[in-house]
Amino acid sequence: MQPVPPGDVLIHAGDFSSTGTLREIKRFKEFIDVLPHPQKIVIAGNHDITLQPDFYQGNGREFHPKLFRDITFDPIKYCEECREAVCISEPPAYTYLQDSSMVIIPPVADSSFSSSGIEVYGAPWQPEFCNWAFNLYSESELKGKWDLIPNSTDILITHGPPRMILDKTDDGVFTGCAQLRDAIVERVKPRLHIFGHIHEGHGTHFDGTTMYVNACTCTSEYRPNNPAIVVDLPLDPTLPAQVVHLQE
């Protein structure tokens, strides 16, 4: 895996586990705990299946057959343990977002303008993608989730990409969400949108308003060889995000 460069805020856009086991989640927390970034923000991805209990209750046996063969195993309780492991720690290793927001308070105020902080919204959903977690199956379901994104969002974190933006697979298929793109372009207009999911799409794209970052660590062969992407987001809300470091 490539080194994680320093920064003020570390953002992980999901798939921090293979199949969401408690052991994998604890290992991820151990990894992120030692990183020096003052603030860390994490969302789930489709591989983090135990963070969607209704999905896991119906489909978990396919992923964790040994656990389900134990007649005392309670999948809902296991999901609760996994979510607690993700969300609760002393001291907090990071902030976990799921259809929710937080505000980053800059450590040093710039007296040239007033700022109430940088608003961040995170959500794990994507259009149907094989038999994985956080799938949504209709345009109305997808639109309903993206309608929850506040207009005041500065940084949007989703697991899946918007349609036609860093979402093309090796087969030439665009797999992003059209409803997400509509919400971004027509209403929210965040300065920065970070996502992953489509490994082949790693990179950045700027449309004049929003900087899009496909931050997938793994290649299409599931090797963690993609470099981290560093972005500068000025405190001045009238200034755009800029890529400042893309390791090669």
C-alpha positions as CSV (number, residue, x, y, z in Angstrom):
1,M,0.0,0.0,0.0
2,Q,1.2,3.5,-0.8
3,P,2.1,5.8,2.1
4,V,-0.7,8.0,3.4
5,P,0.5,11.7,3.1
6,P,-0.1,14.1,5.9
7,G,-2.9,16.6,6.0
8,D,-5.5,18.4,8.2
9,V,-8.3,16.0,7.4
10,L,-8.3,12.4,6.2
11,I,-11.4,11.2,4.4
12,H,-12.2,7.5,3.6
13,A,-15.0,6.9,1.2
14,G,-15.9,3.3,2.2
15,D,-14.9,-0.3,1.7
16,F,-12.6,-0.3,4.6
17,S,-13.2,-4.1,5.0
18,S,-13.6,-7.1,2.7
19,T,-16.9,-8.2,4.1
20,G,-17.5,-6.2,7.2
21,T,-16.3,-8.7,9.9
22,L,-15.7,-7.4,13.4
23,R,-12.1,-8.4,13.1
24,E,-11.6,-6.4,9.9
25,I,-13.3,-3.4,11.4
26,K,-11.0,-3.5,14.4
27,R,-8.0,-3.8,12.2
28,F,-9.1,-0.8,10.2
29,K,-9.4,1.2,13.4
30,E,-6.0,0.2,14.5
31,F,-4.7,1.4,11.1
32,I,-6.4,4.7,11.1
33,D,-5.7,5.3,14.8
34,V,-2.0,5.9,14.2
35,L,-2.4,8.2,11.3
36,P,-1.5,11.8,12.3
37,H,-4.3,13.7,10.7
38,P,-6.2,15.9,13.3
39,Q,-9.6,15.0,11.9
40,K,-10.7,11.8,10.1
41,I,-14.0,11.1,8.5
42,V,-15.2,7.7,7.3
43,I,-18.3,6.3,5.5
44,A,-19.2,2.8,4.6
45,G,-19.1,1.1,1.2
46,N,-20.8,-1.9,-0.3
47,H,-18.2,-4.3,1.1
48,D,-18.9,-3.1,4.7
49,I,-22.0,-5.3,4.8
50,T,-22.5,-5.5,8.6
51,L,-23.3,-1.8,8.7
52,Q,-26.6,-2.5,6.8
53,P,-28.3,-4.9,9.2
54,D,-31.4,-5.6,7.0
55,F,-29.1,-6.6,4.2
56,Y,-26.9,-8.7,6.5
57,Q,-29.8,-10.5,8.0
58,G,-31.0,-11.7,4.6
59,N,-27.6,-12.2,2.9
60,G,-24.9,-12.6,5.5
61,R,-24.9,-16.3,5.3
62,E,-23.5,-16.1,1.7
63,F,-20.5,-14.1,3.0
64,H,-20.0,-15.5,6.5
65,P,-21.1,-19.2,6.4
66,K,-19.1,-20.3,9.4
67,L,-20.7,-17.7,11.6
68,F,-24.2,-18.6,10.4
69,R,-23.6,-22.3,11.0
70,D,-23.4,-21.5,14.8
71,I,-27.0,-21.9,16.0
72,T,-26.3,-19.3,18.7
73,F,-25.2,-16.7,16.2
74,D,-27.5,-13.6,16.1
75,P,-26.8,-11.6,12.9
76,I,-28.5,-8.4,14.2
77,K,-26.5,-8.5,17.4
78,Y,-23.4,-9.0,15.4
79,C,-24.2,-6.0,13.3
80,E,-24.7,-3.9,16.4
81,E,-21.3,-5.0,17.6
82,C,-19.8,-4.0,14.3
83,R,-21.5,-0.6,14.2
84,E,-20.4,0.1,17.8
85,A,-16.9,-0.8,16.8
86,V,-17.1,1.6,13.9
87,C,-18.8,4.5,15.7
88,I,-17.6,4.4,19.3
89,S,-14.1,4.7,20.5
90,E,-12.2,6.5,23.3
91,P,-10.8,8.8,22.2
92,P,-12.7,9.0,18.9
93,A,-10.5,7.8,16.1
94,Y,-12.7,9.3,13.5
95,T,-16.2,10.5,12.7
96,Y,-18.5,8.0,11.0
97,L,-21.2,9.5,8.7
98,Q,-24.2,7.7,7.3
99,D,-26.8,10.0,5.9
100,S,-25.5,12.6,8.2
101,S,-23.4,15.8,8.4
102,M,-20.6,17.2,10.5
103,V,-18.8,20.6,10.5
104,I,-15.0,20.9,10.3
105,I,-13.9,23.8,12.4
106,P,-10.6,25.2,11.0
107,P,-7.8,25.2,13.6
108,V,-6.7,28.7,12.5
109,A,-9.1,31.4,11.6
110,D,-8.5,33.6,8.6
111,S,-9.4,37.1,9.6
112,S,-9.9,38.2,6.0
113,F,-13.4,36.6,6.0
114,S,-15.8,35.0,8.4
115,S,-16.4,31.2,8.3
116,S,-18.6,29.0,10.4
117,G,-16.7,25.9,9.3
118,I,-16.7,23.4,6.4
119,E,-19.8,21.3,6.2
120,V,-19.4,17.6,5.3
121,Y,-22.1,15.2,4.4
122,G,-21.6,11.4,4.0
123,A,-23.7,8.6,2.5
124,P,-22.9,5.0,1.4
125,W,-25.6,4.3,-1.2
126,Q,-25.3,3.3,-4.9
127,P,-27.4,2.0,-7.7
128,E,-27.8,-1.8,-7.7
129,F,-24.4,-3.4,-7.8
130,C,-24.4,-7.2,-7.7
131,N,-25.5,-8.6,-4.3
132,W,-23.8,-6.1,-2.0
133,A,-24.8,-3.8,0.8
134,F,-26.2,-0.3,0.3
135,N,-27.8,-1.0,-3.0
136,L,-30.9,1.0,-4.1
137,Y,-33.1,-0.4,-6.8
138,S,-35.2,2.4,-8.2
139,E,-34.7,6.0,-9.3
140,S,-37.1,7.2,-6.6
141,E,-35.1,5.5,-3.9
142,L,-31.9,7.0,-5.1
143,K,-33.4,10.5,-5.4
144,G,-34.9,10.2,-1.9
145,K,-31.4,9.5,-0.5
146,W,-29.8,12.4,-2.4
147,D,-32.6,14.8,-1.4
148,L,-31.3,14.5,2.1
149,I,-28.0,16.2,1.2
150,P,-28.1,19.8,2.6
151,N,-27.7,22.6,0.1
152,S,-25.0,24.0,2.5
153,T,-22.7,21.0,2.0
154,D,-19.1,22.0,1.1
155,I,-17.7,18.4,1.0
156,L,-19.8,15.5,-0.1
157,I,-18.6,12.0,0.5
158,T,-20.4,9.1,-1.1
159,H,-19.2,5.6,-1.8
160,G,-20.4,5.5,-5.4
161,P,-19.6,8.0,-8.2
162,P,-22.0,10.3,-10.1
163,R,-22.9,9.2,-13.6
164,M,-20.3,9.8,-16.3
165,I,-17.7,11.1,-13.8
166,L,-14.8,8.8,-13.0
167,D,-17.2,5.9,-13.1
168,K,-16.1,4.0,-16.2
169,T,-15.2,0.3,-15.8
170,D,-12.6,-1.6,-17.8
171,D,-15.5,-3.0,-19.8
172,G,-16.4,0.6,-20.9
173,V,-19.6,0.7,-18.8
174,F,-20.5,3.9,-16.9
175,T,-21.8,2.7,-13.5
176,G,-22.4,6.0,-11.6
177,C,-25.7,7.3,-10.3
178,A,-27.6,9.8,-12.5
179,Q,-29.7,11.0,-9.6
180,L,-26.6,11.7,-7.6
181,R,-25.2,13.8,-10.5
182,D,-28.4,15.7,-10.8
183,A,-28.4,16.5,-7.1
184,I,-24.8,17.7,-7.3
185,V,-25.0,19.8,-10.5
186,E,-28.5,21.2,-10.1
187,R,-28.8,21.8,-6.4
188,V,-26.0,21.1,-3.9
189,K,-23.0,22.2,-5.9
190,P,-20.4,21.2,-3.3
191,R,-16.8,22.4,-3.8
192,L,-15.5,18.9,-3.3
193,H,-17.1,15.4,-3.9
194,I,-15.1,12.4,-2.8
195,F,-16.1,8.8,-3.6
196,G,-14.7,5.4,-4.6
197,H,-16.4,2.1,-5.6
198,I,-15.2,2.0,-9.2
199,H,-11.6,1.1,-8.9
200,E,-10.7,1.9,-12.6
201,G,-11.9,5.5,-12.1
202,H,-9.2,6.6,-9.7
203,G,-8.3,10.2,-10.3
204,T,-9.8,13.7,-10.3
205,H,-12.1,15.9,-12.5
206,F,-13.1,19.5,-12.1
207,D,-16.3,20.9,-13.7
208,G,-15.7,24.5,-12.9
209,T,-17.6,24.3,-9.6
210,T,-17.0,20.9,-8.0
211,M,-13.7,19.0,-7.7
212,Y,-14.6,15.3,-8.1
213,V,-12.1,12.8,-6.5
214,N,-12.3,9.0,-7.1
215,A,-10.1,8.0,-4.2
216,C,-10.0,4.2,-4.7
217,T,-7.0,2.7,-3.0
218,C,-7.3,-0.6,-4.9
219,T,-6.8,-1.2,-8.6
220,S,-9.3,-3.2,-10.6
221,E,-7.2,-6.3,-9.5
222,Y,-7.9,-5.4,-5.9
223,R,-4.2,-4.4,-5.2
224,P,-3.8,-1.4,-2.9
225,N,-1.5,0.4,-5.3
226,N,-3.4,3.6,-6.1
227,P,-1.9,6.7,-4.4
228,A,-3.8,8.9,-2.0
229,I,-5.0,12.2,-3.5
230,V,-4.4,15.4,-1.6
231,V,-6.8,18.3,-2.1
232,D,-6.5,21.9,-0.8
233,L,-9.9,23.3,0.1
234,P,-9.6,27.0,0.9
235,L,-11.5,28.4,3.9
236,D,-12.8,31.1,1.6
237,P,-16.0,29.5,0.2
238,T,-15.7,31.5,-3.0
239,L,-12.5,29.7,-4.0
240,P,-12.5,26.2,-5.6
241,A,-10.8,23.1,-4.4
242,Q,-7.4,22.2,-6.0
243,V,-5.4,19.0,-6.2
244,V,-2.1,19.7,-4.6
245,H,-0.5,16.3,-4.6
246,L,-1.1,13.2,-6.7
247,Q,1.6,10.6,-6.0
248,E,2.9,8.6,-9.0
